[in-house]
Amino acid sequence: MLNTDFKPREDVAMAIRPTARRLAALASALTAAAFTASVALAIPAFPLTLTVTGSTTVYPTAHGVAVGPYAGTYSDVQFNGGDVAQPGSGVGIGVLLCGNADVADASRPLNAGDNTSTAGGCGASHPIQTAQVDQWVVGKDGITIVANSGSLGALGGPGLQVSDLTNIYSCNHAALPTGTWHDINAAFPASPIIAWSRETTSGTYGDFLGFIGVTPAAEQTCAGAADGFVKRIPGTGNPVMVAQTQGNANSIAYVGFGFADAAGLTIAPVNGLAPNPNNIDSGQYVFSRQLFMDTIKASALPAGTRTDNYARALNFVNTTTGQNGQTVLVGQGEVALITNNNPVTSQSCFTLSGQTVCPQLLPIWDVDLSFKDDVNDIVAIGQCWQCNPGGSHHGWDRRDVTDDGTVDINDIVAVGQHWQSTWTSWSH
């Protein structure tokens, strides 16, 4: 639980009432090392190259942000490989922990297993651990059960129970003796049950099995059995799950909510409730979950790391959680942020496609992202005193709070103006 009740000492608080004169006095009173070591900051080569990788569920939003509002604002950035990548949440998180990504898109939270996973390609000994990563909530999703509408359109009526999915994905032949849909409901056809599943590093894979109470070992045993209901897809993520379900009679699959409206698919309600933005946002829909973008904490950046890509990675998160990015997210069929997701510096809420959207931004004055504005933010600025972040390429250093291309007293003033301000931490 983050401490959001920070109260600076009264003598410090009195010294930093938000006036330029008093803030300037504070600047001169801080550690001599911070302000006399006038850092000669190397100007990075532009364009910067960001690596953003991970979830196939988050990909449509991340891609839309990358080529849309982000590109329009940060023309000094290009993406590794020309685009956001989508190898799956587990791989994306692994690449970030290996130190080879700036942002990991994820449809699941971090877990202890990520610290020893080899999914990122650098082995099990990662230079970065999950405790050194910030998870930013960028939206919500509901894992959706889709069926081939030509043969299983009836599933759009009564739908399925969680227990039905548990039996299918664990190969419970005692509960499904004939192996047909007729075992589940007399209204369903007496045709063989086919249930598609996906790569085991997928965040959606882990979330879905957790929701239905099936272990990965049981699901993988079912997928490997000659009479098993589960068929492993030889491909990656939501697009392949959709294609397999469209092309194979009597089959179902689980996909992100934004992929469920494809032609030839029927959405099957679960426990009598269909996924929609209201049911997902409220958590009433049983497979509701959060979507994330993960970044390395400022305190965990390897020694000597330039802060240019770090700042632009946070800009990417901010663009996604801001008004333009949330508009992209809703357009991709996902569920937007509301006030109680990440209540930091919320902007005005608005209605889009029937959803309430409340954009939220990482506060500029929390330079070190410690979740409070305090003297450490001012010290960080002092350590970069009179750095020049590179002419027209403003703001690539997070200590350039005012985004004017120079780290100076104006940045300290901007931090001081928010001193002792009351705001709630992001949901982590």
Steps between C-alpha positions, in 0.01 A plus 500: 500500500649830395520773764296794374494683834846656463538817704827694470660648812350833590832684468540366145139570417536862611810536287329395179180697486449525126677823421798520272702691761463240775547209260819657372619529860422132554695410189814671630456335841488143369808280489793671339570195291160524341549850368872553454555187293338661192464187291600515135224279365568323174247592235343177370479414135156561355276333417497297819406133460243350739437130544137433595401133508263249661130424510294428189196631689663836567663512155214666305491786750879528527538495121222756456663730754846451346397596146240756610518745791846398616658539158326835462649632823839327515636509149849441644414135575499191280409145603735205495398285204276780373208423733387378839562123525251240625672174603274466806501639854747251645758561230455877518547501877804274462660734245443794737658312793792414274552873452418487129165681490375842601133404543342157549131476411325244720151362543588367844683625810861410569555185703787335687556255217603783269824541700627159389324463164716451192234647272696822446794325339769590755469196726357479849736751666347831406683828565164647601247347740125554512530713816695748287216543249202737502170359372274766349133414451403621151153346460278202572410188308266204532625163375222399262385153398434492126342215303477411134167662414424259216489191721480640855279805466284350775772583755402864463177420684548331837877515464735301724573472869850536641469135604440402135825668398680336791383158382592569138850640562590226751362212291245394759350209308293395799306824470500486119456128427419523129747782433232702323337837560180311575658394833493864609153600384229313311455812286855469370590270208616142552833583335854460633633763738802687365661762725791708371778612730812708451870531576580445867693829536185699422357716777152411383587130529599535864209728588243275336622182669503684831143616450374147427715328762704279268875456546730542199611139548143372478424712194819389326425135577155547349650665191737209456240225538367321195145538629562844651267792439780758489688573179817708521519769233824504300524877514492804723218671677156633430508526119581131461240399762239693301606346169493145637154544646367655180643217291407199712146383574401407856783703650538768766791717612579771755608842373533860614174694491622719217533195270159346566299690237667332202280356225392139545523505880232479768568633849402249768384655831667355809297435815211670323680829439643624170810718495439868431671819624266543796528138616877499454556835669288403800665158528165323475620312193693208644802530269565875548862609531737797469740579217848630573805673362813426704813715527821475700506718812728803486690366802567170319641636176848352451789732592595728214167456321391812316159622602385584148326171422371476855325835474356420159378161630307681774372739235368192316312388811370853556380522142312171540334605826427851371197610301633412155632161607179407680309593186718254307443233767121535488514492121676164524212358705661510844370661820640838598639631827262644755581712801579219743750319276799735514388817679811714478440808290166426343382711212137578428290191433302467178269251333617301198304216336286470811800476733608745767866580434716671764850560360781505755862611483823437686562830682790698357611624841562148636834487321622174657156331503518438872124569522547817701637841418786574738852630533641200312338627181678832546830325573460299178457824308803647678715205395428595140526875557517690170495184293385576149267225376577576141356801328163431341480153659346623821413278791695185418651534847229466768676761713403757236165544677404812305583338164696806386826330405700606809518364855503809721327693781171497311482124542551534875224762509268259315566228759458743789164618376369151567671450834270340757234460234262215581461228240455127503752250367448296187351155551798266518 
